[in-house]
Amino acid sequence: MKNKDFNKLLLLIPAGLILVGSIVFLYSRPGSGDDRICQENVAKLQKLENADIAQTEQQLQNLKKSEEDDSLRNMDSSTVLDDVQIRQAFAGSVILGDSITNSIVEYGYLDTDVVVAKLGLSVAGADEQIATAISLNPSHVFMAFGSNDLEIYGADSSGFVADYKKQIVKIQEALPDIPIYINCILPITDAAIEATPDLAYYSQYNEGLISLCQEMGCTFIDNSAIVEGSSEDLYEPDGEHVIQDYYPKWLTHMAQAAGLQT
């Protein structure tokens, strides 16, 4: 959907509020009829308006996500940041995570003054990395945990989210004015899930992270369209980790989400 159509939807919310507000005013004036009936009618109107607003807000969110997904699927050499731009964009930031994040360093895109990651790391076991990130006094913090946690927590997505929250709280208490961005757990191939069934819970974990971001004032970054919309297979043979071609697109998307592009 075009931006102009998106903007039209934005106008529906205040318009609806004005309409219902006017009706409520008319039905609530003295002498307009039985008070009880008026109150019931007002309550019904308010209920309908609340439902309409919630539905419209959901439509807006769906449109925004659709546009973002389309943008990710259409990434090419003209829109992906090059190596120099990536270093410029993330200067002063910190990216926390496990082996998937650590590959940013292994492939040479960023150094350990930005990427604080460790192979096999879980979110609950990241105390040392969180402390290091805080000590760097970054301008932005990006977190990317979950691939190892799936096999630790299994069906207990709430336990994973609770431990993630503890780490976020540490950062927010030490760096209260620093924005925090939470990366999704990437989709996992059917073959990998068949081999390790606990990996199938990744979507539940992501739903929990979305709610956590809303609660904690963080920004959720959904990178799934990068792998789902690519014309090439971006997965390693294990069906969980990703190949080098994924990383410039991921870093570009993170930079876009945080407004870091130069």
TIKE-343299 format. One record per residue (C-alpha): residue number from 0; residue in three letters; x, y, z. Coordinates in nm, 2 decimals. Example, Ala and Ser with C-alpha at 12.3 -4.5 7.8 and 13.67 -1.06 7.14 Angstrom:
<pts>
seq:0&type:Ala&X:1.23&Y:-0.45&Z:0.78
seq:1&type:Ser&X:1.37&Y:-0.11&Z:0.71
</pts>
This chain:
<pts>
seq:0&type:Met&X:0.00&Y:0.00&Z:0.00
seq:1&type:Lys&X:0.12&Y:0.35&Z:-0.09
seq:2&type:Asn&X:0.21&Y:0.60&Z:0.18
seq:3&type:Lys&X:-0.09&Y:0.82&Z:0.08
seq:4&type:Asp&X:-0.32&Y:0.53&Z:0.15
seq:5&type:Phe&X:-0.15&Y:0.47&Z:0.48
seq:6&type:Asn&X:-0.20&Y:0.84&Z:0.57
seq:7&type:Lys&X:-0.57&Y:0.82&Z:0.48
seq:8&type:Leu&X:-0.61&Y:0.55&Z:0.75
seq:9&type:Leu&X:-0.45&Y:0.77&Z:1.00
seq:10&type:Leu&X:-0.72&Y:1.03&Z:0.94
seq:11&type:Leu&X:-0.99&Y:0.78&Z:1.02
seq:12&type:Ile&X:-0.91&Y:0.77&Z:1.39
seq:13&type:Pro&X:-0.97&Y:1.13&Z:1.48
seq:14&type:Ala&X:-1.27&Y:1.15&Z:1.24
seq:15&type:Gly&X:-1.43&Y:0.86&Z:1.42
seq:16&type:Leu&X:-1.36&Y:1.02&Z:1.76
seq:17&type:Ile&X:-1.52&Y:1.34&Z:1.65
seq:18&type:Leu&X:-1.83&Y:1.16&Z:1.52
seq:19&type:Val&X:-1.88&Y:0.96&Z:1.83
seq:20&type:Gly&X:-1.80&Y:1.25&Z:2.06
seq:21&type:Ser&X:-2.07&Y:1.45&Z:1.89
seq:22&type:Ile&X:-2.33&Y:1.17&Z:1.93
seq:23&type:Val&X:-2.24&Y:1.12&Z:2.29
seq:24&type:Phe&X:-2.28&Y:1.50&Z:2.35
seq:25&type:Leu&X:-2.63&Y:1.51&Z:2.19
seq:26&type:Tyr&X:-2.75&Y:1.20&Z:2.38
seq:27&type:Ser&X:-2.62&Y:1.32&Z:2.71
seq:28&type:Arg&X:-2.79&Y:1.66&Z:2.71
seq:29&type:Pro&X:-3.06&Y:1.72&Z:2.97
seq:30&type:Gly&X:-3.41&Y:1.66&Z:2.84
seq:31&type:Ser&X:-3.30&Y:1.44&Z:2.56
seq:32&type:Gly&X:-3.49&Y:1.14&Z:2.69
seq:33&type:Asp&X:-3.47&Y:0.88&Z:2.96
seq:34&type:Asp&X:-3.13&Y:0.90&Z:3.14
seq:35&type:Arg&X:-3.09&Y:0.53&Z:3.16
seq:36&type:Ile&X:-3.15&Y:0.47&Z:2.79
seq:37&type:Cys&X:-2.92&Y:0.76&Z:2.71
seq:38&type:Gln&X:-2.65&Y:0.61&Z:2.93
seq:39&type:Glu&X:-2.69&Y:0.27&Z:2.77
seq:40&type:Asn&X:-2.67&Y:0.42&Z:2.42
seq:41&type:Val&X:-2.36&Y:0.61&Z:2.51
seq:42&type:Ala&X:-2.20&Y:0.30&Z:2.65
seq:43&type:Lys&X:-2.28&Y:0.11&Z:2.33
seq:44&type:Leu&X:-2.14&Y:0.39&Z:2.11
seq:45&type:Gln&X:-1.82&Y:0.41&Z:2.32
seq:46&type:Lys&X:-1.78&Y:0.03&Z:2.30
seq:47&type:Leu&X:-1.82&Y:0.04&Z:1.92
seq:48&type:Glu&X:-1.57&Y:0.33&Z:1.89
seq:49&type:Asn&X:-1.32&Y:0.15&Z:2.11
seq:50&type:Ala&X:-1.35&Y:-0.15&Z:1.89
seq:51&type:Asp&X:-1.32&Y:0.06&Z:1.57
seq:52&type:Ile&X:-1.00&Y:0.23&Z:1.70
seq:53&type:Ala&X:-0.84&Y:-0.10&Z:1.80
seq:54&type:Gln&X:-0.92&Y:-0.25&Z:1.46
seq:55&type:Thr&X:-0.79&Y:0.06&Z:1.28
seq:56&type:Glu&X:-0.47&Y:0.06&Z:1.49
seq:57&type:Gln&X:-0.42&Y:-0.31&Z:1.41
seq:58&type:Gln&X:-0.47&Y:-0.23&Z:1.04
seq:59&type:Leu&X:-0.21&Y:0.04&Z:1.06
seq:60&type:Gln&X:0.04&Y:-0.19&Z:1.23
seq:61&type:Asn&X:-0.02&Y:-0.46&Z:0.97
seq:62&type:Leu&X:0.03&Y:-0.20&Z:0.69
seq:63&type:Lys&X:0.35&Y:-0.08&Z:0.85
seq:64&type:Lys&X:0.48&Y:-0.43&Z:0.88
seq:65&type:Ser&X:0.38&Y:-0.52&Z:0.53
seq:66&type:Glu&X:0.57&Y:-0.21&Z:0.39
seq:67&type:Glu&X:0.88&Y:-0.30&Z:0.60
seq:68&type:Asp&X:0.87&Y:-0.66&Z:0.48
seq:69&type:Asp&X:0.84&Y:-0.55&Z:0.12
seq:70&type:Ser&X:1.14&Y:-0.32&Z:0.17
seq:71&type:Leu&X:1.34&Y:-0.61&Z:0.31
seq:72&type:Arg&X:1.25&Y:-0.84&Z:0.03
seq:73&type:Asn&X:1.35&Y:-0.58&Z:-0.23
seq:74&type:Met&X:1.69&Y:-0.51&Z:-0.08
seq:75&type:Asp&X:1.97&Y:-0.50&Z:-0.34
seq:76&type:Ser&X:2.31&Y:-0.36&Z:-0.38
seq:77&type:Ser&X:2.17&Y:-0.01&Z:-0.41
seq:78&type:Thr&X:1.99&Y:-0.02&Z:-0.08
seq:79&type:Val&X:2.23&Y:-0.23&Z:0.14
seq:80&type:Leu&X:2.50&Y:-0.04&Z:0.32
seq:81&type:Asp&X:2.86&Y:-0.11&Z:0.21
seq:82&type:Asp&X:3.14&Y:-0.20&Z:0.46
seq:83&type:Val&X:3.24&Y:0.16&Z:0.52
seq:84&type:Gln&X:2.88&Y:0.27&Z:0.57
seq:85&type:Ile&X:2.82&Y:-0.01&Z:0.82
seq:86&type:Arg&X:3.12&Y:0.09&Z:1.03
seq:87&type:Gln&X:3.01&Y:0.46&Z:1.02
seq:88&type:Ala&X:2.65&Y:0.37&Z:1.11
seq:89&type:Phe&X:2.73&Y:0.16&Z:1.41
seq:90&type:Ala&X:3.02&Y:0.36&Z:1.56
seq:91&type:Gly&X:2.94&Y:0.41&Z:1.92
seq:92&type:Ser&X:2.67&Y:0.14&Z:1.94
seq:93&type:Val&X:2.68&Y:-0.21&Z:2.09
seq:94&type:Ile&X:2.54&Y:-0.53&Z:1.95
seq:95&type:Leu&X:2.49&Y:-0.81&Z:2.20
seq:96&type:Gly&X:2.43&Y:-1.17&Z:2.11
seq:97&type:Asp&X:2.54&Y:-1.53&Z:2.05
seq:98&type:Ser&X:2.71&Y:-1.71&Z:1.76
seq:99&type:Ile&X:2.49&Y:-1.55&Z:1.49
seq:100&type:Thr&X:2.59&Y:-1.21&Z:1.62
seq:101&type:Asn&X:2.95&Y:-1.30&Z:1.66
seq:102&type:Ser&X:2.98&Y:-1.37&Z:1.29
seq:103&type:Ile&X:2.95&Y:-1.00&Z:1.23
seq:104&type:Val&X:3.31&Y:-0.98&Z:1.37
seq:105&type:Glu&X:3.42&Y:-1.30&Z:1.20
seq:106&type:Tyr&X:3.31&Y:-1.17&Z:0.86
seq:107&type:Gly&X:3.49&Y:-0.84&Z:0.93
seq:108&type:Tyr&X:3.19&Y:-0.60&Z:0.92
seq:109&type:Leu&X:3.24&Y:-0.47&Z:1.28
seq:110&type:Asp&X:3.49&Y:-0.51&Z:1.56
seq:111&type:Thr&X:3.47&Y:-0.62&Z:1.92
seq:112&type:Asp&X:3.43&Y:-0.25&Z:2.03
seq:113&type:Val&X:3.08&Y:-0.27&Z:1.89
seq:114&type:Val&X:2.99&Y:-0.65&Z:1.88
seq:115&type:Val&X:2.99&Y:-0.81&Z:2.23
seq:116&type:Ala&X:2.90&Y:-1.17&Z:2.16
seq:117&type:Lys&X:3.00&Y:-1.53&Z:2.23
seq:118&type:Leu&X:2.93&Y:-1.87&Z:2.07
seq:119&type:Gly&X:2.67&Y:-2.07&Z:2.26
seq:120&type:Leu&X:2.56&Y:-1.78&Z:2.47
seq:121&type:Ser&X:2.22&Y:-1.77&Z:2.63
seq:122&type:Val&X:2.04&Y:-1.46&Z:2.75
seq:123&type:Ala&X:2.05&Y:-1.58&Z:3.11
seq:124&type:Gly&X:2.42&Y:-1.64&Z:3.08
seq:125&type:Ala&X:2.51&Y:-1.30&Z:2.93
seq:126&type:Asp&X:2.59&Y:-1.12&Z:3.25
seq:127&type:Glu&X:2.95&Y:-1.06&Z:3.16
seq:128&type:Gln&X:2.85&Y:-0.94&Z:2.81
seq:129&type:Ile&X:2.59&Y:-0.70&Z:2.95
seq:130&type:Ala&X:2.84&Y:-0.56&Z:3.19
seq:131&type:Thr&X:3.09&Y:-0.50&Z:2.91
seq:132&type:Ala&X:2.82&Y:-0.34&Z:2.69
seq:133&type:Ile&X:2.73&Y:-0.10&Z:2.98
seq:134&type:Ser&X:3.10&Y:-0.01&Z:3.03
seq:135&type:Leu&X:3.13&Y:0.09&Z:2.67
seq:136&type:Asn&X:2.86&Y:0.36&Z:2.73
seq:137&type:Pro&X:2.70&Y:0.31&Z:2.39
seq:138&type:Ser&X:2.46&Y:0.55&Z:2.21
seq:139&type:His&X:2.24&Y:0.25&Z:2.10
seq:140&type:Val&X:2.21&Y:-0.11&Z:2.22
seq:141&type:Phe&X:2.10&Y:-0.39&Z:2.00
seq:142&type:Met&X:2.03&Y:-0.74&Z:2.14
seq:143&type:Ala&X:2.00&Y:-1.07&Z:1.95
seq:144&type:Phe&X:1.95&Y:-1.37&Z:2.17
seq:145&type:Gly&X:1.74&Y:-1.68&Z:2.13
seq:146&type:Ser&X:1.89&Y:-1.93&Z:1.90
seq:147&type:Asn&X:2.06&Y:-2.12&Z:2.19
seq:148&type:Asp&X:1.78&Y:-2.04&Z:2.43
seq:149&type:Leu&X:1.53&Y:-2.25&Z:2.23
seq:150&type:Glu&X:1.70&Y:-2.57&Z:2.34
seq:151&type:Ile&X:1.74&Y:-2.44&Z:2.70
seq:152&type:Tyr&X:1.39&Y:-2.32&Z:2.77
seq:153&type:Gly&X:1.19&Y:-2.54&Z:2.52
seq:154&type:Ala&X:0.82&Y:-2.47&Z:2.55
seq:155&type:Asp&X:0.88&Y:-2.23&Z:2.84
seq:156&type:Ser&X:0.88&Y:-1.91&Z:2.63
seq:157&type:Ser&X:0.78&Y:-1.71&Z:2.94
seq:158&type:Gly&X:1.09&Y:-1.82&Z:3.12
seq:159&type:Phe&X:1.30&Y:-1.70&Z:2.83
seq:160&type:Val&X:1.12&Y:-1.37&Z:2.82
seq:161&type:Ala&X:1.16&Y:-1.32&Z:3.19
seq:162&type:Asp&X:1.53&Y:-1.37&Z:3.18
seq:163&type:Tyr&X:1.56&Y:-1.14&Z:2.88
seq:164&type:Lys&X:1.37&Y:-0.87&Z:3.08
seq:165&type:Lys&X:1.62&Y:-0.90&Z:3.36
seq:166&type:Gln&X:1.91&Y:-0.82&Z:3.12
seq:167&type:Ile&X:1.71&Y:-0.53&Z:2.97
seq:168&type:Val&X:1.65&Y:-0.39&Z:3.32
seq:169&type:Lys&X:2.02&Y:-0.39&Z:3.39
seq:170&type:Ile&X:2.09&Y:-0.19&Z:3.08
seq:171&type:Gln&X:1.80&Y:0.05&Z:3.14
seq:172&type:Glu&X:1.91&Y:0.11&Z:3.50
seq:173&type:Ala&X:2.27&Y:0.18&Z:3.40
seq:174&type:Leu&X:2.19&Y:0.37&Z:3.08
seq:175&type:Pro&X:1.84&Y:0.51&Z:3.12
seq:176&type:Asp&X:1.85&Y:0.73&Z:2.82
seq:177&type:Ile&X:1.99&Y:0.48&Z:2.57
seq:178&type:Pro&X:1.74&Y:0.32&Z:2.32
seq:179&type:Ile&X:1.74&Y:-0.06&Z:2.31
seq:180&type:Tyr&X:1.65&Y:-0.27&Z:2.01
seq:181&type:Ile&X:1.55&Y:-0.64&Z:2.03
seq:182&type:Asn&X:1.61&Y:-0.85&Z:1.72
seq:183&type:Cys&X:1.38&Y:-1.14&Z:1.64
seq:184&type:Ile&X:1.47&Y:-1.50&Z:1.65
seq:185&type:Leu&X:1.50&Y:-1.59&Z:1.28
seq:186&type:Pro&X:1.27&Y:-1.85&Z:1.13
seq:187&type:Ile&X:1.41&Y:-2.20&Z:1.14
seq:188&type:Thr&X:1.39&Y:-2.45&Z:0.86
seq:189&type:Asp&X:1.15&Y:-2.75&Z:0.88
seq:190&type:Ala&X:1.45&Y:-2.99&Z:0.86
seq:191&type:Ala&X:1.62&Y:-2.83&Z:1.16
seq:192&type:Ile&X:1.30&Y:-2.84&Z:1.36
seq:193&type:Glu&X:1.25&Y:-3.21&Z:1.27
seq:194&type:Ala&X:1.60&Y:-3.28&Z:1.40
seq:195&type:Thr&X:1.55&Y:-3.06&Z:1.71
seq:196&type:Pro&X:1.18&Y:-3.02&Z:1.79
seq:197&type:Asp&X:1.24&Y:-2.74&Z:2.06
seq:198&type:Leu&X:1.34&Y:-2.51&Z:1.77
seq:199&type:Ala&X:0.97&Y:-2.50&Z:1.67
seq:200&type:Tyr&X:0.89&Y:-2.26&Z:1.95
seq:201&type:Tyr&X:1.07&Y:-1.97&Z:1.79
seq:202&type:Ser&X:0.75&Y:-1.79&Z:1.69
seq:203&type:Gln&X:0.62&Y:-1.81&Z:2.04
seq:204&type:Tyr&X:0.94&Y:-1.66&Z:2.17
seq:205&type:Asn&X:0.91&Y:-1.38&Z:1.92
seq:206&type:Glu&X:0.56&Y:-1.31&Z:2.03
seq:207&type:Gly&X:0.69&Y:-1.29&Z:2.38
seq:208&type:Leu&X:0.96&Y:-1.05&Z:2.28
seq:209&type:Ile&X:0.71&Y:-0.82&Z:2.10
seq:210&type:Ser&X:0.51&Y:-0.79&Z:2.42
seq:211&type:Leu&X:0.83&Y:-0.74&Z:2.62
seq:212&type:Cys&X:0.93&Y:-0.46&Z:2.40
seq:213&type:Gln&X:0.59&Y:-0.29&Z:2.44
seq:214&type:Glu&X:0.62&Y:-0.33&Z:2.82
seq:215&type:Met&X:0.98&Y:-0.21&Z:2.84
seq:216&type:Gly&X:0.98&Y:0.07&Z:2.58
seq:217&type:Cys&X:1.22&Y:-0.11&Z:2.35
seq:218&type:Thr&X:1.20&Y:-0.15&Z:1.97
seq:219&type:Phe&X:1.14&Y:-0.50&Z:1.82
seq:220&type:Ile&X:1.32&Y:-0.56&Z:1.49
seq:221&type:Asp&X:1.17&Y:-0.83&Z:1.27
seq:222&type:Asn&X:1.43&Y:-0.96&Z:1.03
seq:223&type:Ser&X:1.24&Y:-1.26&Z:0.91
seq:224&type:Ala&X:1.15&Y:-1.12&Z:0.57
seq:225&type:Ile&X:1.52&Y:-1.10&Z:0.49
seq:226&type:Val&X:1.55&Y:-1.48&Z:0.48
seq:227&type:Glu&X:1.19&Y:-1.56&Z:0.38
seq:228&type:Gly&X:1.18&Y:-1.32&Z:0.08
seq:229&type:Ser&X:1.53&Y:-1.39&Z:-0.05
seq:230&type:Ser&X:1.57&Y:-1.56&Z:-0.39
seq:231&type:Glu&X:1.86&Y:-1.75&Z:-0.25
seq:232&type:Asp&X:1.90&Y:-1.98&Z:0.05
seq:233&type:Leu&X:2.06&Y:-1.78&Z:0.32
seq:234&type:Tyr&X:2.08&Y:-2.06&Z:0.57
seq:235&type:Glu&X:2.38&Y:-2.27&Z:0.67
seq:236&type:Pro&X:2.33&Y:-2.65&Z:0.64
seq:237&type:Asp&X:2.20&Y:-2.66&Z:1.00
seq:238&type:Gly&X:1.89&Y:-2.46&Z:0.90
seq:239&type:Glu&X:1.94&Y:-2.22&Z:1.19
seq:240&type:His&X:2.25&Y:-2.01&Z:1.13
seq:241&type:Val&X:2.28&Y:-1.79&Z:0.83
seq:242&type:Ile&X:2.55&Y:-1.74&Z:0.56
seq:243&type:Gln&X:2.75&Y:-1.42&Z:0.51
seq:244&type:Asp&X:2.51&Y:-1.27&Z:0.25
seq:245&type:Tyr&X:2.26&Y:-1.22&Z:0.52
seq:246&type:Tyr&X:2.47&Y:-0.99&Z:0.73
seq:247&type:Pro&X:2.49&Y:-0.67&Z:0.53
seq:248&type:Lys&X:2.11&Y:-0.69&Z:0.49
seq:249&type:Trp&X:2.06&Y:-0.75&Z:0.87
seq:250&type:Leu&X:2.30&Y:-0.46&Z:0.96
seq:251&type:Thr&X:2.13&Y:-0.23&Z:0.71
seq:252&type:His&X:1.79&Y:-0.32&Z:0.86
seq:253&type:Met&X:1.91&Y:-0.25&Z:1.22
seq:254&type:Ala&X:2.06&Y:0.08&Z:1.11
seq:255&type:Gln&X:1.73&Y:0.18&Z:0.94
seq:256&type:Ala&X:1.53&Y:0.08&Z:1.25
seq:257&type:Ala&X:1.75&Y:0.30&Z:1.47
seq:258&type:Gly&X:1.79&Y:0.58&Z:1.23
seq:259&type:Leu&X:2.17&Y:0.53&Z:1.21
seq:260&type:Gln&X:2.20&Y:0.54&Z:0.83
seq:261&type:Thr&X:2.43&Y:0.82&Z:0.71
</pts>
